Amino acid sequence: MAELMSREGNKVEFKASVPAAEVSRAYQQVWAGLSRDVRVPGFRPGKAPKKVLEQRVGAGYVENEVRDRLLQVHYPQAARELKLSLVDAEINPATLKDGQAFDFSVKGETYPEVKLGDWKAAQLSAAAPQITDEVMERTLSDLQDRNATFESVERPAEGNDMIMIEETGEEGGSYPIYLDVAEPHVQAALSGKSKGEEVSINVPAHQHGDHEHPEHTVEVKVLDVRHKQRQELGDEFAKSLNFESMERLRTDLKSELTRRAQQEGEAARREEFIEQLVAGMETTIPKALLTRRRDAMMEEIQSDLSRQGVKWGEYESFMKEQGKLDEFMADLDKNAESRVRRDLALEQLAEDMQVSVSDQEFNQTMMALAQANELTAQQLRTQLGPEGLNSYYASIVREKALTQALAQLAPKSETPEAQPETTQAEATTPEETQAEPVSAESAPSEEAHSESGEQAQAEDTKSE
């Protein structure tokens, strides 16, 4: 039996009482478990006296076990009886004694009341970018760059040449520089240089990762100048990418670009709707909810650092030295609040729309997630734990509500013409054997060359 003592805003206080009969039953269950599991020399299993068992497990063990059992059952039961959804709670148990009722009181904070604006009147402008002829041609040009070859030439470096250089000094080494994607100061230093020349590259002050690098000079020697050879567009080029003809390559490429553009448009539409939903929401967020989300995010950060071999204490000290710790913590607080607001808005949306997820839907989703992670459903459930399962269930409900809400909005107007350079669709040669994506908009990157890994290394070396 539960009784609400006080309620002020999100803060509540209530008390509950567990009947004496249930207390006695819990005691019997704990003693029975001890008698079964604890082996006492000189006694047959299940025959050791209670005093002897208590000496083996320690004073107070039984009471603690009974108290935990009772609270695990009756605390959530009392919250449901009073229709309270608690964010955080402080449980204060009274004295526990076999054969007597067990009382406990709770002080906590409930989830806030959330009021959404008229989301059905939302006007969404986001749309899929158009795949124009210009985008197609730029994508094909990107594919030509990705499949280009390089041949040595006896002339000064120019245009989109690749230059092999050797860096002098103890930490020096040889690596390629691609002039079309190199930093301006590198382009200026190496353009017009020939094989055998020694060059000084003046590197301006810059930040690389978490480190500030002052202006410095790198001494290099040009080992070779190589000209990019791009294959002409045509059936032979298409066949080199495992397509039967250039027409088939264009057709499949257009389909893939269109598919990705539609995905991008839907993602942008979803994000625009959520932003409007949050902006029109009225609520007061409990501090406990923000603190819990912030702590969870901090645990994720520390876990990520640990996987990289970095201890949080070391990283924290480094940020203090750089004067960036306060900024980091402020950003963490801001991001935690943003996530909480989004979740509250979507959860209220689901409640307003009376969205629910059946056991069958949840189990099917769990099975798909388990298979994607090469686990059994039970292994996944064990890994997630009770809180993780509840969070995952809530995320499914939020996603379902979002999908249904977007479907109820007025149909989008025809996709407006988009500037080719604004689309973020990535081109992929649609055959499975050509799975690497190609940006339709960007200039050829170092990944477009056969020695991309070496180029990345070169970029890192020059920046140090």
N, C-alpha and C positions, 0 to 999 in steps of 0.2 A: 504494500500500500504506500502510495507516494502523496505528498502534500506540498504545494507551492507555498513558500514562505514569503518571498518578495520578488518583485520584478521591476526593474528600473532601466528602461532602454534595452540594451543588449545584455545587461547583467541580471542574473537570476540566482535565487537561492531556494533550495527545496530539501525536504528530508524524506526518508523512506524507512520502512520497518519490515524486517523479514520475520515471519512467524517462527515461534519456538520449535515447531515440528520440523520445519525445513532446516533450521540450524542443527538440530539433533541428527537429521538425515545426513547432512554434510559431514558432521563429525564421524558418523558411522562409515561413510565412504572413505574418508581419509585414513581412519584406523584400519579398515579392511585392506586398503592398498598397501599400507606399511607392513601389515602382518603377512601379506603375500610376497612383497618384494624385498623386505629386509631380513637377512639371515642372521640369526643369533645363535652362537655356539651353545650347545647343550639343550636346545629346544628344537622340536620338529617344526617345519614350516606351518605358520598360522597358529602356533600354540604359545608363542612368547607373550608374557603379560604386558599390559600397556606401559607400566613404569619402566620395564626393561627396554621396550621399543623406544620410549622417549629418551632414555639415556643414550641410546645408539644414535639417534638423529639430532639430539640437542633440544634443550628447553625452548619452548615457544614455536617449534617447527609446526606442530599440529595446528595451533591457533592461526599461524600465518597462512597455512595451506587452506584452512576452512574459510578464513576471511577472504582470501583471494577468490576462492570458488564462489562464494556468495556474492561478492561484488561484481564478478564477471557476468553473472546472470542477472542480478537485481538492479545494478546501476543502469544498464541500457533499457531494462524493462521499465524502470521508473521514469526515465526520460521519454520513452514512447507513450507511457500512460499519461504524462503531462503534456504530450505533444511538443516536446522541446528538441530542437536540433542544435546540439552543443558543439562549439568550436573548441573550447578549452574548459577544463573543469578541475577543481580541487576537491577531492573526496576526503571527508573527515569521519572515520569510523568510530563508533562508541565502543565500550567494553564488550568483549565477546565471551560468552559462557554457554557451555552445553546445557540444553534444556530451557534456555531463555531467549526471548526475542532479541534480534540484532538490529540496532538502529545505526543509520549513517546519514550525514548531511552533505550537501553538495553546493559549492559556489562555482559559478561558471559564466561563460559568455555564449550567447546563442548566435547563430548565423543572422545577419542583419535582414531587415525587411527591404526588399528591392522592388522598385516600381520602374517599369519600362515605359518609354515614350510610345508614340503610335508608330511602331516599326513597320506596319503594313503600308504606310504611306511613304516609305523610304524610296528615294530616287537614286538609282545606281548608274553611274556613268562609265564604270569600268567595262571594257570590252576586249575581245581578242584582237590583237594587232593583225592587220592584213598581210598576207604573203604576196607581195607585189612582184612584178617581173624583176625589179631592181634587186629585191631581196634574193630571189632565185639566182640571179647572175652572180651576186656577191658570194652566195653560198657555194656555187660551183667553183668560183675563183678560189675560195678557201680550200676546197677539196683539191684543186690543182696544187696549191701551196703545200698541203699536207703530204702529197705524193710526189713532190719534186725531188730531183736529184741534184748533186753539186759536182761540178767538174773544175779542176784547177785551171787557172788562166795566168798568162804572163803579162799582167798589166796592173795598174793601181786599182785599189778597191773602190767600188762605186755602188750606187743603188741598193739592191737587195742582196749583195754578195754575202757570203759567209767567210769570215776571216779566222784562221787558226792562229792563236797567239800563245806565247810562252811568257809567263810572269816571272820576273827575276826575284831573287831573295830566297830566304830559307824556306818560306811557306809557298813558294811559287809552284807553278805547274802549267800544263798546256790545256787549253780548252777553246771551243769555238765561240765566236761573236757573230750574231746575225744583225747586220746593219739596219735592216728594216724594223727591228723591234728593240734595238739597243737604246739606252738612255742617251739624251741629246749630247751630253759631254763626251760619251764614248763614240758616238757617231762623228762628232766634230774632230776628235783626235785621230780616228782611224781612216776616215774617208780620204782617198787619194794616196794612201800608203801602199807600198809594194812589198813583196816577199823579201825578207832579210833586213828590213828597216827596224830601227829601235825607236820606240815611241813613249813619251811621257803622257799619261792620262791624268789630268787634274780632276779629282773627285771632290765635289762640293760637300759641305757639311750636311749631314742628313741623319735621320733616325732609321735604324734597321732593327725591327723587332722591338725589344725593350731597351735597346742601347742607343745612346747618342754618339755619333761618329763625327769628329772634327774634319775639317777640310784636309786632304792629304793627296799625295801623288803616287801613282802606281806605274812602275817601269815595266814595259813589255817589249817583246820582239815578235814581229810578224813572221810566222812560219809558212803560211800559205794563204793565197787568195783563191776562193772558189766561187764560180758563177752558178746561180740557180737556174736549172733547166726544168721548165714546166711543160708537161705534155699537153698538146692541143686537145681541146674538147672535141669529142667525136666518139664513134663506136669503139675504137681501140682503147680510149681512155675509160669508157664505161665498162668494157670487158675486163680491164685491169682491176676494177672494183667489183667484179663478179656480177655484172649486169649484162644482159644479152645485147642491149643497144643503148644509144644515147637517149633515145625517146623513152625507153623504160626507166632509165636513171632519172630523167626529169620528172616523169610521172610519179614514181615512188618517192622521190625527194620532196615534191610538192605535197604529197599526202602526209608525209612525216612532219614537215614543217607546219602544215595546217593543224595536224593533231596537237602538236606541242603548243602552237599559238592558242588553240582553244583551251588547253589546260591552263595556260598562263592567264587567259581572260577569266576563266572560272575562279582561279585562285585570287586574282585581283578583285573580282566581284565579291567573293566571300569576305576578304579583308575589309573592303569598303563598307559592307553591311555591318560587320562586327564593330567597326569604328563608330558608325552612326548609332548602333545599339548602345554602346558604352557611353557615348556622348549624351544620349537622351535618358540615361539611367539616373535614378535618385536613390541614394543609399548612404549609410554611414558604416564604414568598414571597421570591425573590431580590431584592436591592436593585436590581439592574440592570433587572428587569422593572418595578418601581415607578417608577424614574427615567425609563424610556422612555415609560411611559404619562403620567407627569406632564409630561414635555417635550412630548408630543403635544397634551395638553390646553392647555398654555400657548401653543402655536402656534395652536391654534384661537381662543383668547381674543384673541391679538394680531391675528389675521386679522380677527376680528369688529370689533375696535376700529378697524382700518385702514379697513374698509368704511364706518365711521361718520365717518371723517376724523380719528380720534384716534390719536396715536402712543403706543406702549406706554410710552416713557420719560416722557411727560407724565402719563399716567395713574398710573404708578408714583410719580412725584413728588407727585401730588395725594394718593394714599393715604398716603404718608409724612407729609405735612402733617396729614392727618386722624387719624394714628395707627392706621390700619387695615391697613397693609401686612402685618404679622405675621399678623393674623387671616385675611387673604386667602390668604396662602401656606399657612397651616395647613389651611384649608378645601380648598385645591387638593390638598394631600397626602392628606387624608382621602378626598376624592372619587376620586383616582387609585387608592388602595388598594381602595376599594369596587368600582370597575369591574374591577380586576384579579381580585379574589376572585370576582365574578360570572362573569367569562369563564372562569376556571379551573374553577369548579364545573360550568358548562355543557359545557365541553370534555371534562371527565372523564366527565360524564354521557353524552356522545356516544360516548366510547370504550368505556364499560361496556356501552352498548346496541348497540355495533358499528354506529353510524349512519354512513353515508357519503353523499356527493352525487355522482351520476354526471355525466359530461361533458355529457350531454344536459340534465340538470336545471340544471346551472350555466349552460350556454349560454342556455337558455330564460330563466332569471332575469336574466342579463346583458342579453339582448335587451329584456326588459320594462323594466328600469331605464334602458337607453339610450333607448328610445322615450319614457319618461316625462320624460326630460331633453332630448328632441329631438336626440339624438345617434345616430350609427351605433354598432354594437357595437365596432368597431375604435377609433373615437374615444374611447369610454368606457374601453377597455382602455389606450389611450395615456395618458389623463388619470390613471387610477388607478396605473399603473406596476406593477412586479412586487410590491412590498410591499403596495400597495393592493389588488391582486387577491388576494393571499394572505389579507389581513385580511377582504376581502369573502367569500371562500370559507369562511373560518372562521366568520363570522357566520351564513352560511346553514346550516352544519352545526349550530351551536348552536341555531338556531331550529328546525331539523328535530327535533333531539333533545328540545327542550322540548315541542314539539307532541306527539310520540309518547309522552313520559313522562306528560303530562297525560291523554292518552287511555287510558293503562294504569291510572290510579288508579281507585279505587272510584268508581262513579257518585255524583254529588252528590245529597244528599237534596233533597227538594222545597224550593223557594225559600221561606225564612221570610218572614213578613210584615215589610215594611220601613216605617219611618216615612216619610211622603211627603216630609218636609223633608230626608231624608238622600239621596235620589236625586240623581244628577248628570246624569241624562239630559237632553238638550237637545231641545226641540221644534222641528221644522222643518215648515213647510207643505210637504207632500210634492211638490207640483208644482214643476217645474224653474224656473218663473217666480217662485217664492217660496222662494228658496234661503237666506235669512238665518236663522240659528238663534235660537231664543228660549229662554232659561233657564226651566225649569218651576218653579224654586224661588225665584229671586231676585225682589226687588221690582223694579218697572219701573225700568230704568236710563235714563241719558241717551240711549242708543241707541234707546230706544223712541219718541223724539220726532223730528219731522221735521228739527229743527235740531240734531242731535246733535253735529256737528262744532264748532258754535259753543259748545255747552255744555262740550265738552272744553277748548276754548281758555279759557273762563271759569274753569274749575277751576284751570288752570295759572296764570292771572293772579292769582287770589286767593291762591294758595299762595306766591307770590314775595314 
